[in-house]
Amino acid sequence: MHARTGLLKHLESLPWPHPHTVQVLLRDQDDDCFGLWMFQEGRLVELAIPHTERFHQPAPPNEDFLPDPGMLLRTDQGDALPEQTPEELRDTRSPW
């Protein structure tokens, strides 16, 4: 978990000659597949991939806990999916 902290910020700081062509694929241990990140307005943002959804845990009780990226799950496999945490209850810190 500590290894991923700051990854996107580091990639954003690199002098990309053509940032609009950069594609970053990230897959965390609980993900079903890779997530796709691309530059938008100078920041790397995760793009929605058809038939996938990122499910989030509620925010931790304090800053002593590392941010959690949630799980990127396939939604087209017929598997039961977890309940989605409402946006206002999610951790707003970037886990990457």
Secondary structure, DSSP 8 states (H G I E B T S, - for coil): -GGGTTHHHHHHHS--SSGGG-EEEE--TT-SS-EEEEEETTEEEEE--TTEEEE-----SSTTS-----EEEESSS---------GGGS--S---
